[in-house]
Amino acid sequence: VLGIEAVRKSIEREMNNVISFDGSYV
């Protein structure tokens, strides 16, 4: 479960970085 939570948070962070970098929701 902890692994899944870590992966989920990592993905959310990556998505936020992409959105911030791209400037628009993908």
Secondary structure, 3 states (H helix, E strand, C coil): CHHHHHHHHHHHHHHHHHHHHHCCCC
